[in-house]
């Protein structure tokens, strides 16, 4: 056979496209041509494949060889096509039976000695192959753990081209030295979920209420206050309040982490909401995603269905912070590059923590602040108004008096997480016909039309909007938080008191004592 084909997978963002790898051997001077919009790393596959085939004990054709990657209009990037190219070439040379490669997708990078090296995005590629009804996939052994997370497709993890050839020929598979994994310097720093408990925090009743509401409804959160008051402690305990991911969300999050290179060979599905905490000096591309050629996911996509925590938020470059505006609304990010436009999921909870001023002492009781009014104004303006308007809950966290804290019962993470899960179950049932899951995801017009507030609550928000204390976006966000508070309380509709509390949570005003049964000012009893 002078013409043969195999199949591999191209990734554009998280979207997988099946790529047909064709090899044609014709009469002519020995030359290998690779066509189909390859990038530089893929163009070098000609030399890698030649050396790997020869060093695996096979004969490389000494004729004119043409390798085509279809569809030709789709840009191809990366080295994971190597094994598919080698097998298409050997099949065209008559070394392998073409029938043995039917319904088989192939990914893997070749070393010059024939070893098969691990690649990024194996989970997303396996998902694409499974959805295209492929029966099996050949992957590097170091990627077999994450590939086997995908149901409905048989996974073969191999160490070398010699092992692949023996597998296809049905002969004894030769023993090879275990592959050496690449160092993964980002896995611990990016996906570190703090193992802490809420009962470690002394007092902070309002802060606890804020993170409970944020976890229950998926609301963005802004915590500000003097150093040492407990902002970071509260944010780190937020991840523990959230329930496990659903199966679909778990696969999607795991695919993002696979593409980012955060999954190891003993990988399991990411079942807990990720907690991503980039440093405030992080660059724009590290946050949004990017890179030369085909874009890679950034921190906001790695935080998909989890938490993106930015400590010392005013110290981050304002332009970098403002790039969060669009994904906060849409739940995804599009990275435009010359080679392609990659779309990554980015439905995360944003948690910002900030000091009130550069010295940190502004508004901290009897503490003395040394900042001038001009310095104070400039510092607070580093977090722009449009970003603040997208934050559902804003809380000032002040140090708690030890005597007051000792009299307050301290709930554990497990106790609060149980209420959060019950609230999320109520939301899932209420929105079961709509396609949304959390209150924070439901568009404002749908919420007002399909799930209206009672007359007293609506009148309260209309008065606040007329007085200029709420924007149109803020109006909808208060309604969403009010529904979350109702879900936490286990009632069918927000009351006027809960709507007023939702407004207080958004604006940072002191919370009304819920044990006080007196009517709120301006609200009917």
C-alpha positions in Angstrom: 0.0 0.0 0.0 1.5 3.4 -1.1 -1.2 5.4 0.7 -2.4 5.1 4.3 -4.2 7.1 7.0 -4.3 7.4 10.8 -6.2 9.7 13.1 -5.1 12.2 15.7 -6.7 15.2 17.5 -6.2 18.9 17.3 -7.2 21.2 20.1 -8.5 24.7 19.7 -9.0 25.8 23.2 -10.8 22.9 24.8 -12.6 22.0 21.6 -11.2 18.9 19.9 -11.1 18.4 16.1 -10.3 15.0 14.6 -7.3 15.3 12.2 -6.8 12.7 9.4 -3.0 12.0 9.0 -2.3 10.7 5.5 1.0 9.3 4.2 1.8 8.8 0.6 4.9 7.1 -0.7 5.7 7.8 -4.4 8.5 7.4 -6.9 11.0 10.2 -6.8 14.1 11.5 -5.0 14.1 10.8 -1.2 12.3 13.7 0.5 9.7 14.1 3.2 7.1 16.9 2.8 4.7 17.8 5.6 1.6 19.8 4.5 -1.6 21.0 6.3 -0.7 24.2 8.1 1.9 22.8 10.6 3.6 25.1 13.1 7.4 25.0 13.7 7.3 22.2 16.3 5.1 20.1 14.0 7.3 20.8 11.0 10.2 19.3 13.0 8.3 16.0 13.2 9.8 14.9 9.9 13.2 14.6 11.5 11.9 13.2 14.8 9.9 10.5 13.0 12.7 9.5 10.7 15.1 9.0 13.6 12.5 7.2 15.8 11.6 4.8 13.0 15.2 3.9 12.2 16.2 3.6 15.9 13.1 1.3 16.5 14.5 -1.2 14.0 12.3 -0.3 11.0 13.3 0.9 7.6 12.4 4.5 6.6 11.3 4.7 2.9 14.0 6.1 0.7 11.4 7.5 -1.8 9.3 10.7 -2.0 7.1 10.8 1.1 4.2 13.3 1.5 2.5 13.6 4.9 -0.9 15.5 4.8 -2.9 16.7 7.8 -6.6 17.3 7.1 -8.6 19.4 7.3 -5.9 21.6 5.7 -7.5 24.9 6.7 -7.2 24.1 10.5 -3.9 25.3 12.0 -1.9 22.4 13.6 0.4 23.0 16.5 2.3 20.8 18.9 4.3 17.6 18.7 1.5 15.1 19.7 1.0 14.1 16.0 4.4 12.3 15.9 3.2 8.8 16.6 0.2 9.1 14.2 2.6 10.3 11.5 5.0 7.4 12.1 2.2 4.8 12.0 0.7 6.3 8.8 4.1 6.1 7.2 4.8 2.5 8.2 1.3 1.5 7.1 1.8 3.0 3.7 5.1 1.1 3.5 3.3 -2.2 4.2 4.8 -2.8 7.6 1.5 -2.6 9.5 -1.9 -3.9 8.5 -4.3 -0.9 8.0 -7.2 -2.8 9.6 -5.4 -2.8 12.9 -5.6 1.0 13.1 -9.3 1.3 12.2 -11.3 3.3 14.8 -8.1 4.2 16.7 -7.0 7.7 17.6 -3.3 8.3 18.3 -1.4 11.0 20.2 2.1 11.2 21.5 5.5 12.9 20.9 8.4 10.8 19.7 12.0 10.9 21.0 14.8 10.2 18.6 15.3 6.8 20.1 11.6 5.9 19.6 10.4 6.6 23.1 7.0 8.2 23.4 6.8 11.3 25.6 3.9 12.7 27.4 1.8 15.6 26.0 -0.6 18.2 27.3 -4.3 18.1 26.9 -4.6 14.3 26.7 -7.9 14.3 28.6 -9.5 16.8 26.2 -8.2 14.9 23.2 -9.6 11.6 24.6 -12.9 13.3 25.2 -13.0 14.5 21.5 -12.1 11.0 20.3 -14.8 9.4 22.4 -17.4 11.9 21.2 -16.5 11.0 17.6 -17.2 7.3 18.3 -13.6 6.1 18.2 -13.3 2.8 20.0 -9.7 3.1 21.3 -6.9 5.6 21.7 -3.2 5.2 21.9 -1.5 7.6 24.4 1.8 8.0 26.1 1.9 5.9 29.3 2.4 9.0 31.4 -0.9 10.3 30.0 -2.9 7.0 30.4 -4.1 7.9 33.9 -6.0 11.0 32.7 -7.1 9.4 29.4 -8.8 6.6 31.4 -11.0 9.1 33.1 -13.1 9.3 30.0 -15.8 6.6 29.8 -16.6 4.7 26.7 -13.2 4.4 25.0 -10.4 1.9 25.4 -7.0 3.4 26.3 -3.6 1.9 25.5 -0.7 3.5 27.4 2.6 2.9 25.6 6.2 3.7 26.3 7.8 3.5 22.8 7.1 3.1 19.1 8.4 -0.5 19.4 5.6 -1.3 21.9 3.0 0.3 19.6 4.2 -1.8 16.6 4.2 -5.0 18.7 0.7 -4.2 19.9 -0.6 -3.7 16.3 1.1 -6.8 15.0 -0.1 -9.0 17.9 3.4 -10.0 19.0 5.1 -10.0 22.4 5.3 -6.4 23.7 9.0 -5.6 24.5 9.9 -4.3 27.9 11.0 -0.7 28.1 12.4 1.5 30.8 9.8 3.5 32.7 9.3 7.0 31.2 10.5 10.0 33.1 7.8 12.5 33.8 8.3 16.2 33.2 8.5 18.4 36.3 5.2 20.1 37.1 6.1 23.2 39.0 2.6 24.8 38.8 0.4 22.0 40.1 0.8 22.6 43.8 0.9 26.4 43.6 -2.2 26.7 41.3 -4.5 24.0 42.6 -3.7 24.1 46.3 -6.9 23.7 48.2 -6.4 24.8 51.8 -7.1 22.2 54.4 -8.5 24.5 57.0 -11.7 24.7 59.0 -14.1 27.6 59.6 -14.1 27.0 63.4 -10.5 28.3 63.4 -11.8 31.9 63.0 -12.6 33.9 66.1 -15.8 35.9 65.8 -16.3 37.6 62.4 -20.1 37.0 62.3 -20.6 39.2 59.3 -17.6 37.8 57.5 -18.9 34.2 58.0 -22.4 35.2 56.8 -20.8 36.8 53.7 -18.8 33.7 52.7 -21.7 31.4 53.4 -23.9 33.4 51.1 -21.2 33.6 48.4 -20.7 29.8 48.5 -24.4 29.0 48.4 -25.2 31.2 45.4 -21.8 31.4 43.6 -21.5 35.1 44.2 -18.4 37.2 43.7 -17.0 38.6 47.0 -14.9 41.6 48.1 -13.3 41.6 51.6 -11.5 44.7 52.8 -10.1 45.7 56.1 -6.9 46.2 58.0 -4.0 43.7 58.0 -4.6 40.7 60.3 -8.3 41.1 60.6 -9.0 37.7 58.9 -9.7 38.4 55.2 -7.4 35.7 53.9 -8.5 33.2 56.5 -12.1 33.7 55.4 -11.3 33.4 51.7 -9.3 30.2 52.2 -12.1 28.5 54.1 -14.6 29.4 51.3 -13.6 26.4 49.1 -14.4 24.0 51.9 -18.0 25.2 52.0 -18.7 24.3 48.4 -20.1 20.9 47.4 -18.3 18.4 45.1 -18.5 19.1 41.4 -21.0 17.3 39.2 -19.7 14.6 36.8 -20.0 16.9 33.8 -18.3 19.8 35.6 -15.6 17.5 36.9 -14.7 16.3 33.4 -14.7 19.9 32.1 -12.5 21.2 34.9 -10.2 18.1 34.6 -9.8 18.8 30.8 -8.8 22.4 31.5 -6.2 21.2 34.0 -4.9 18.6 31.6 -4.4 21.3 28.9 -2.6 23.5 31.5 -0.3 20.6 32.4 -1.6 20.2 36.0 -2.6 16.5 35.9 -0.1 13.7 36.6 -0.1 10.1 35.5 -2.0 9.0 38.6 -4.6 11.6 37.8 -8.1 11.4 39.1 -11.0 13.5 38.1 -11.0 16.9 39.8 -14.0 16.5 42.1 -13.5 19.4 44.4 -13.9 23.1 43.3 -10.4 24.4 42.5 -8.9 27.2 44.6 -6.6 29.3 42.4 -4.6 32.1 44.1 -2.3 33.9 41.7 0.1 36.5 43.1 -0.9 40.1 42.7 2.1 40.5 40.4 0.8 38.0 37.9 0.9 39.0 34.2 -2.1 39.6 32.0 -1.4 36.5 29.9 -0.9 34.2 32.9 -4.3 35.3 34.2 -6.3 35.2 30.9 -4.3 32.6 29.0 -2.2 32.8 25.9 1.2 31.9 24.6 2.7 31.7 21.1 0.8 29.7 18.5 -2.2 27.9 20.0 -3.3 29.7 23.3 -3.2 27.9 26.6 -5.6 28.4 29.5 -4.7 30.9 32.2 -5.5 31.1 35.9 -9.1 32.2 35.4 -9.9 29.1 33.3 -8.0 26.8 35.8 -10.4 28.3 38.4 -13.5 27.3 36.4 -16.3 26.1 38.7 -14.1 27.0 41.6 -12.6 30.1 43.3 -10.1 32.7 41.9 -8.7 34.5 45.0 -6.6 37.6 44.5 -5.1 38.9 47.7 -3.8 42.4 47.9 -6.0 43.2 44.9 -5.2 47.0 44.7 -1.5 46.0 44.2 -2.4 44.2 41.0 -2.0 46.2 37.8 -5.4 47.8 37.1 -5.3 46.8 33.4 -4.8 43.1 34.4 -7.6 43.3 37.0 -10.0 44.9 34.5 -9.6 42.0 32.1 -11.9 40.1 34.4 -14.9 42.2 33.5 -16.0 40.2 30.4 -15.5 36.7 31.9 -17.3 37.7 35.1 -20.4 38.4 33.0 -20.1 35.7 30.3 -18.5 32.8 32.1 -15.9 32.2 29.3 -12.8 33.9 27.9 -11.8 34.1 24.2 -8.1 34.4 23.5 -7.4 35.7 20.0 -4.1 34.8 18.4 -2.9 34.8 14.8 -3.1 31.0 14.6 -6.6 30.6 16.1 -9.2 31.9 18.5 -9.4 29.7 21.6 -12.4 29.7 23.9 -12.0 28.5 27.5 -14.6 28.2 30.2 -14.2 30.7 33.0 -17.2 30.5 35.3 -15.5 31.1 38.6 -16.2 32.9 41.9 -14.0 36.0 42.2 -12.8 36.7 45.7 -10.8 39.9 46.2 -9.1 40.9 49.5 -7.7 44.4 50.1 -6.3 46.7 52.7 -8.1 50.0 53.1 -5.0 52.0 52.3 -1.2 51.5 51.7 -0.5 51.5 55.4 -3.6 49.4 56.1 -4.8 51.4 59.1 -7.5 53.6 57.6 -10.8 53.0 59.4 -9.3 50.5 61.9 -10.7 51.8 65.1 -8.1 53.7 67.2 -5.3 53.0 64.8 -3.5 55.9 63.2 -3.4 56.1 59.4 -0.5 58.0 57.9 -1.9 58.2 54.4 -2.9 61.5 52.9 -6.4 61.9 51.4 -4.9 61.9 47.9 -2.9 58.7 48.5 -6.0 57.1 50.0 -8.2 58.1 47.0 -5.7 56.8 44.5 -5.3 53.5 46.3 -9.0 52.8 46.4 -9.4 53.7 42.7 -7.0 51.0 41.7 -10.0 48.6 41.8 -12.2 50.2 39.2 -15.9 50.9 39.6 -17.0 48.5 36.9 -15.1 45.6 38.7 -16.7 46.6 42.0 -20.1 46.8 40.4 -19.7 43.1 39.4 -19.1 42.0 43.0 -22.3 40.8 44.6 -21.1 40.9 48.2 -18.7 43.5 49.8 -17.7 43.3 53.5 -15.4 45.3 55.7 -13.6 42.9 58.0 -12.5 44.5 61.2 -10.6 42.8 64.1 -13.0 41.1 66.5 -12.8 41.9 70.2 -11.6 38.8 72.1 -14.4 39.0 74.7 -17.1 39.3 72.1 -15.7 36.4 70.1 -15.5 34.1 73.1 -19.3 34.4 73.6 -20.0 33.5 70.0 -20.5 29.9 68.9 -18.0 28.9 66.2 -19.5 26.7 63.5 -17.4 24.2 61.7 -16.9 24.0 57.9 -18.9 20.8 57.8 -22.0 22.4 59.5 -22.0 25.4 57.2 -21.3 23.2 54.1 -24.4 21.2 54.9 -26.6 24.4 54.7 -24.8 25.5 51.5 -25.5 22.1 49.9 -29.2 22.3 50.9 -29.4 25.8 49.4 -27.8 24.7 46.2 -30.2 21.8 45.9 -33.1 24.2 46.2 -31.6 26.3 43.4 -31.0 23.3 41.1 -34.6 22.2 41.6 -36.0 25.7 41.0 -34.1 26.1 37.8 -34.4 22.5 36.6 -36.2 23.6 33.4 -34.0 26.5 32.6 -30.5 25.1 32.2 -29.0 27.2 35.0 -27.9 25.9 38.3 -27.0 28.8 40.7 -28.7 32.1 41.4 -25.6 34.0 40.3 -26.0 32.5 36.8 -29.6 33.4 36.0 -30.0 36.5 33.8 -31.7 39.5 35.5 -34.7 39.7 33.0 -35.4 36.0 33.5 -35.2 36.3 37.3 -37.5 39.3 37.4 -40.0 37.7 34.9 -40.1 34.1 36.1 -39.2 34.5 39.7 -40.5 37.9 40.9 -40.0 39.3 44.4 -43.0 40.2 46.5 -44.4 43.7 46.4 -42.6 45.0 49.5 -39.2 43.7 48.4 -39.6 45.1 44.9 -40.7 48.5 46.3 -37.7 48.6 48.5 -35.3 48.0 45.6 -37.1 50.5 43.3 -36.7 53.2 46.0 -33.0 52.4 46.3 -32.6 52.5 42.5 -34.4 55.8 42.2 -32.3 57.3 45.0 -29.1 56.4 43.0 -27.9 53.8 45.6 -28.2 51.0 43.0 -27.2 50.6 39.4 -29.3 48.6 37.0 -26.7 45.8 37.3 -26.7 46.2 41.0 -30.5 45.8 41.2 -30.3 42.4 39.6 -27.4 41.3 41.7 -29.2 42.2 44.9 -32.2 40.1 43.7 -29.9 37.2 43.2 -28.3 37.5 46.6 -31.8 37.8 48.1 -32.8 34.5 46.5 -29.7 32.9 47.9 -30.5 34.1 51.5 -34.0 32.7 51.1 -32.5 29.3 49.9 -30.2 29.3 53.0 -33.2 29.9 55.2 -35.3 27.3 53.4 -38.2 29.5 52.3 -39.9 29.7 48.9 -39.4 33.5 48.3 -37.2 36.3 49.7 -38.9 38.4 52.3 -38.4 42.2 52.6 -36.0 41.7 55.5 -33.8 39.3 53.4 -33.9 41.7 50.4 -32.7 44.5 52.7 -29.9 42.2 54.0 -28.9 41.4 50.4 -28.6 45.1 49.8 -26.5 45.5 52.9 -24.3 42.6 51.8 -23.7 44.3 48.5 -23.0 47.8 49.7 -21.0 46.8 52.8 -23.4 48.4 55.3 -23.6 46.7 58.8 -25.9 43.7 58.7 -29.3 43.9 60.4 -29.5 41.6 63.4 -31.8 38.9 62.2 -32.9 38.1 65.7 -34.4 41.6 65.9 -38.1 41.2 65.0 -38.9 44.9 64.8 -39.9 46.2 61.3 -37.1 47.7 59.2 -37.4 51.4 58.5 -39.3 51.9 55.2 -40.5 48.3 55.1 -44.0 47.3 56.1 -44.3 45.1 59.2 
